Amino acid sequence: MTIYKTGLIIATMPENAERQSKKSDKHGDSLKGNSASARSGFGLLGKSILQSLPIGIIAFDPDLKILGANAPAANLIEPGDYIDKSLAKGTDDKIWLGWTEQLKSVVSARKPCRFEDVSYTSDGKTRLLRIVCMPLEEAETAKNLGGTIIVEDVTERVNVQRKLANAERLAAVGKHASKVAHELNNPLDGILRYINLAMRIIEQEDLAKPKEYLTQCRQGLMRMVQIVSELLEFSRSTYTPLEYVKVEQIIEDAVKTMESRAEASNIQIVRNYTFGMPQVRSGNLFQVFCNLTKNALDAMPNGGELRITTRPAADDGIVVELIDTGAGLPPVGTEAIFEPFFTTKEGGKGTGLGLAICRDIVESYHGRITAMNAPNGGSIFTVHLPVAG
């Protein structure tokens, strides 16, 4: 096999094809001329093949100067004059250091090198790439011609793998959460009963310090009870449909449980309901709006406004929007806040399960819940629900 450089594309020609070309010339058939004509034809074919491949291929010389690239490569990275600079342009210097040294090492040592899940940003879009660098040499003379880079977009594949891994992790959590919660419930109940009895006797004797200590113990136990309750809720995979009701009725029931707290925190709750919309299945939606309202109040410790709006959706569903004037969402991406055990609250003040439970419940209705920062500060949580079918 002989390697040829045709234009900007490196191509190969099998030895039997070369022999066949010479044989054809000898017998005076349609492939007239010498083997160069056959090589030229194979080069055009090779160019067409390279351009049609779904992966990017870039050829470069020993000085790392780019000799050529197919169309997919140009779509995945921004090829400049040199391959090392082209790769460095879209990657994080703190993570991927020394592209020049690594690529030159591949060329000099003639050993391939693979880089997995490289985050590359081009035209404002970030992709995850698998980059394989291989030495390029002339097959018969072993002359060093430089190297080739194979670039593959693995963003979707990696995202699917991460989602599967996360699903497996959550399944394991759900499997054990119910057992752990049930095991903890009995001793917690007994401890709380004895503490309450002790506090009653101490109150009768008017002993201040023991009462203070037992009060702290009781608060800690109530915190544990809350965690156990949320773990039990998170471990459930099915939800009772119950009856069809107006969505504003469910919201009102949830808000009423928080009204006294809102008043104490100087928070105004404003309703902006659209009446006459189709009904929805009640089920666990009460808990969704309780959690969202509670989170909004937690985000406004110094007072503010929570505006709750309902309106029909374009797809004949219902949209419920909760806008607060709090500190807004953390800069970690809106998807992260719906992950189990994610919380931005101070230690001991949040389990990180509230929003995960909300999403789990809403998705069981074939709906969706989204979050974003409000333009003028605060956050916006939007629940999309299908109507009763």
VENJO-V916128 format. One line per field, one symbol per residue. burial: I if it has 16 or more other ideal C-beta (glycine too) atoms within 10 Angstrom, else O. A space follows every 50 residues. Layout:
burial: ???
This chain:
burial: OIIIIIOOIIIOIOOOIIOOIOOIIOOOOOIOOOIOOIIOOIIOOIIOOI OOOOOIIIIIIOOIOIIIIIOIIOOIIIIOOIIIOIIIOIIOOOOIOOIO OOIIOIIOOOOOOOIOOIOIOOOOOOIIIIIIIIIIIOOOOOOOIIIIII IIIIIOOIOOOOOOOOOOOIOOIIOOIOOOIOOIOOOIOOOIOOOOOIIO OIOOOOOOOOIOOIOOOIOOIOOOOOOIOIIIIIIIOOIOOOOOIIIIOI IOOIIOOIOOOIOOOOIOIOOOIOOOIIOIIIIIIIIIIIIIIOIIIIII OOOIIIIIIIOOOOOOIIIIIIIIIIOOIOOOOOOOIIIIOIIOOOOOOI IIIIIIIIIIIIOIIOIOIOIOOOOOOIIIIOIIIIIOO
